[in-house]
Amino acid sequence: MADETRQDLKMVGTTSSGGGRFRSVKITGESVLNGAVDCDKLACTGELVVKGELRSDEVKVMGECRIEGPLNAGSVRGQGEIEVKASARVETMKMTGNVDVGGHFESGDLRLFGGFRVEGLLSAERLELRMYGPCRAKEIGGGTLIVKRSRAAALAKWIKPHSQAMLNVDIVEGDSVELEHTTAGIVRGNRVVIGPGCEIGRLEYRDSLVLHKNAIVKDQVKL
């Protein structure tokens, strides 16, 4: 995305600006970008609304970021809340807090510590989810999928502690699947570990299965 003709954009306080193509975008305070944004780097400390698509090689969020179009990014990291009204595609994400995607969510390496809601398919080569609040996706698919509950105190700033932090999902399918505190209609995988707090409608596995004594599986099939 690098382009020598691009300029930097720096916004401090309560401000607004048009969208456009930038080299670096730095937000401190409460800002609105009225239009699509294409940049090399975006850093937000505070609150940001992008009224359109966001494209960036690097995104760092410390606070709240709402994108009213799709998100296409290389790396995304930070603490706080990210809301994408449309679909999202990122190469890597490491986020502490809450992530909300209104469409499909595609990633290579996805590490979420907190809660999330994905209206469509959540797909990742590697997904590591440490739940601190309610999590919901229509479908989850990928290579290595790990879902566990977290009690990390650092998350309390962004998500209220939730003793019943659970993942609710219609379908989970992956090569290696490890689930805890998950309610799912169907789980499919080569190597599957079903831990405590799980309630699975139908479980299909190929190579191996480890089943916690307190997990509930209504229908179990070895393929």
C-alpha positions as CSV (number, residue, x, y, z in Angstrom):
1,M,0.0,0.0,0.0
2,A,3.0,2.3,0.3
3,D,2.7,5.4,-1.8
4,E,5.1,8.4,-1.6
5,T,2.3,10.8,-2.6
6,R,0.2,10.0,0.5
7,Q,0.2,12.4,3.4
8,D,-0.2,11.7,7.1
9,L,-3.4,12.5,9.0
10,K,-3.3,13.5,12.6
11,M,-6.5,14.3,14.6
12,V,-6.6,15.4,18.2
13,G,-9.7,16.2,20.3
14,T,-13.2,16.1,19.0
15,T,-12.8,16.3,15.2
16,S,-14.0,15.1,11.9
17,S,-12.5,14.8,8.4
18,G,-13.1,13.3,5.0
19,G,-11.9,9.9,4.0
20,G,-9.1,9.3,1.5
21,R,-5.7,7.7,1.0
22,F,-3.1,8.3,3.6
23,R,0.2,7.1,4.7
24,S,-0.3,7.3,8.5
25,V,-3.5,8.0,10.4
26,K,-3.2,8.9,14.1
27,I,-6.4,9.5,16.2
28,T,-6.3,10.9,19.7
29,G,-9.7,11.7,21.1
30,E,-13.1,11.4,19.4
31,S,-13.0,11.5,15.6
32,V,-15.2,10.7,12.6
33,L,-13.8,10.0,9.1
34,N,-16.5,10.7,6.6
35,G,-15.7,8.2,3.9
36,A,-13.6,5.2,3.0
37,V,-10.1,5.2,4.3
38,D,-7.0,3.5,2.7
39,C,-3.8,3.9,4.7
40,D,-0.5,2.2,5.6
41,K,-1.0,2.5,9.3
42,L,-3.9,3.6,11.6
43,A,-3.6,4.2,15.3
44,C,-6.6,5.1,17.4
45,T,-6.5,6.1,21.1
46,G,-10.0,7.1,22.0
47,E,-13.1,6.7,19.8
48,L,-13.2,6.5,16.0
49,V,-16.0,6.1,13.5
50,V,-15.1,5.4,9.8
51,K,-18.1,6.0,7.6
52,G,-17.1,3.6,4.9
53,E,-14.5,0.9,4.2
54,L,-11.2,0.7,6.1
55,R,-8.1,-0.7,4.3
56,S,-4.8,-0.6,6.2
57,D,-1.6,-2.7,6.5
58,E,-1.6,-2.1,10.3
59,V,-4.3,-1.1,12.7
60,K,-3.9,-0.4,16.4
61,V,-6.9,0.4,18.7
62,M,-6.8,1.5,22.3
63,G,-10.5,2.4,22.8
64,E,-13.4,2.1,20.4
65,C,-13.5,1.8,16.7
66,R,-16.6,1.5,14.5
67,I,-16.3,0.8,10.8
68,E,-19.5,1.3,8.8
69,G,-18.2,-0.6,5.8
70,P,-15.9,-3.6,5.4
71,L,-12.5,-4.0,7.0
72,N,-9.5,-5.2,5.1
73,A,-6.2,-5.2,7.1
74,G,-2.9,-6.9,7.5
75,S,-2.5,-6.8,11.3
76,V,-5.0,-5.6,13.9
77,R,-4.1,-5.4,17.6
78,G,-5.2,-3.5,20.7
79,Q,-7.5,-3.3,23.6
80,G,-11.1,-2.1,23.5
81,E,-14.0,-2.6,21.1
82,I,-14.0,-3.0,17.3
83,E,-17.3,-3.0,15.4
84,V,-17.5,-3.8,11.7
85,K,-20.9,-3.3,10.1
86,A,-20.0,-5.4,7.1
87,S,-17.5,-8.3,6.6
88,A,-13.9,-8.3,7.8
89,R,-10.7,-9.8,6.4
90,V,-7.5,-9.6,8.4
91,E,-4.2,-11.5,8.2
92,T,-3.6,-11.4,11.9
93,M,-5.6,-10.1,14.9
94,K,-4.7,-10.0,18.6
95,M,-7.4,-8.2,20.5
96,T,-8.4,-7.9,24.1
97,G,-12.0,-6.7,24.6
98,N,-14.9,-7.1,22.2
99,V,-15.2,-7.7,18.5
100,D,-18.5,-7.4,16.5
101,V,-18.7,-8.2,12.8
102,G,-21.9,-7.9,10.8
103,G,-20.9,-10.3,8.0
104,H,-18.2,-12.9,7.5
105,F,-14.9,-12.7,9.3
106,E,-11.8,-14.2,7.7
107,S,-8.3,-14.4,9.3
108,G,-5.1,-16.3,9.2
109,D,-4.1,-16.0,12.9
110,L,-6.9,-14.8,15.2
111,R,-6.5,-14.4,18.9
112,L,-9.3,-12.9,20.9
113,F,-9.4,-12.4,24.6
114,G,-12.9,-11.3,25.6
115,G,-16.1,-11.6,23.7
116,F,-17.3,-11.4,20.1
117,R,-20.3,-11.6,17.8
118,V,-20.0,-12.7,14.1
119,E,-23.2,-12.7,12.1
120,G,-21.7,-14.9,9.3
121,L,-18.9,-17.4,9.0
122,L,-15.8,-17.0,11.2
123,S,-12.9,-18.7,9.4
124,A,-9.3,-18.8,10.6
125,E,-6.2,-21.0,10.0
126,R,-5.7,-20.7,13.8
127,L,-8.3,-19.4,16.2
128,E,-7.6,-19.0,19.9
129,L,-10.5,-17.6,21.9
130,R,-10.3,-16.9,25.6
131,M,-13.9,-16.0,26.6
132,Y,-14.7,-13.3,29.2
133,G,-18.2,-12.7,28.0
134,P,-20.9,-14.0,25.7
135,C,-19.6,-15.1,22.2
136,R,-21.7,-15.9,19.2
137,A,-21.1,-16.9,15.6
138,K,-23.2,-18.6,12.9
139,E,-20.4,-20.9,11.8
140,I,-16.7,-21.4,12.8
141,G,-14.3,-23.1,10.5
142,G,-10.6,-23.5,10.1
143,G,-7.4,-25.4,10.9
144,T,-6.7,-25.2,14.6
145,L,-9.6,-24.0,16.8
146,I,-9.2,-23.5,20.5
147,V,-12.0,-22.1,22.7
148,K,-11.6,-21.7,26.5
149,R,-12.9,-19.4,29.2
150,S,-10.8,-16.6,30.7
151,R,-10.8,-15.0,34.0
152,A,-8.2,-12.3,33.2
153,A,-8.8,-9.2,35.3
154,A,-7.4,-7.0,32.5
155,L,-10.6,-7.6,30.5
156,A,-12.9,-6.1,33.1
157,K,-12.4,-2.6,31.6
158,W,-14.0,-3.6,28.4
159,I,-16.4,-6.4,29.3
160,K,-18.3,-7.0,32.5
161,P,-17.4,-10.4,34.2
162,H,-19.9,-13.0,33.1
163,S,-20.0,-16.2,35.1
164,Q,-21.7,-17.9,32.2
165,A,-19.4,-16.8,29.4
166,M,-20.2,-19.2,26.6
167,L,-19.8,-19.7,22.9
168,N,-23.0,-20.2,21.0
169,V,-22.5,-21.5,17.4
170,D,-24.5,-23.4,14.9
171,I,-21.6,-25.3,13.3
172,V,-17.9,-25.8,14.2
173,E,-15.6,-27.5,11.7
174,G,-11.8,-27.8,11.8
175,D,-8.8,-30.1,11.6
176,S,-8.0,-29.8,15.3
177,V,-10.9,-28.6,17.5
178,E,-10.7,-28.0,21.3
179,L,-13.8,-26.6,22.9
180,E,-14.9,-25.6,26.4
181,H,-18.1,-23.9,27.6
182,T,-19.6,-24.2,24.1
183,T,-23.1,-24.8,22.9
184,A,-23.1,-26.1,19.3
185,G,-25.5,-27.8,16.9
186,I,-22.8,-29.7,15.0
187,V,-19.0,-30.2,15.6
188,R,-16.8,-31.8,13.0
189,G,-13.1,-32.4,13.1
190,N,-10.2,-34.8,12.7
191,R,-8.9,-34.4,16.3
192,V,-11.5,-33.2,18.7
193,V,-11.4,-32.4,22.4
194,I,-14.7,-31.6,24.1
195,G,-14.1,-30.0,27.5
196,P,-16.3,-28.9,30.5
197,G,-19.4,-26.9,30.0
198,C,-20.1,-28.1,26.4
199,E,-23.4,-29.1,25.0
200,I,-23.1,-30.5,21.5
201,G,-26.0,-31.7,19.3
202,R,-24.0,-33.9,16.8
203,L,-20.3,-34.7,17.0
204,E,-18.4,-36.1,14.0
205,Y,-14.7,-37.0,14.3
206,R,-12.2,-38.9,12.3
207,D,-8.9,-39.5,14.1
208,S,-9.4,-39.0,17.9
209,L,-11.9,-37.8,20.5
210,V,-11.4,-36.7,24.1
211,L,-14.7,-36.2,25.9
212,H,-14.9,-34.5,29.4
213,K,-17.2,-36.4,31.8
214,N,-19.4,-33.3,32.3
215,A,-19.8,-32.6,28.6
216,I,-23.1,-33.4,26.9
217,V,-23.0,-34.9,23.4
218,K,-26.4,-36.0,22.1
219,D,-25.2,-37.8,18.9
220,Q,-21.6,-39.0,18.3
221,V,-20.2,-40.5,15.1
222,K,-16.7,-41.7,14.1
223,L,-16.2,-41.1,10.4
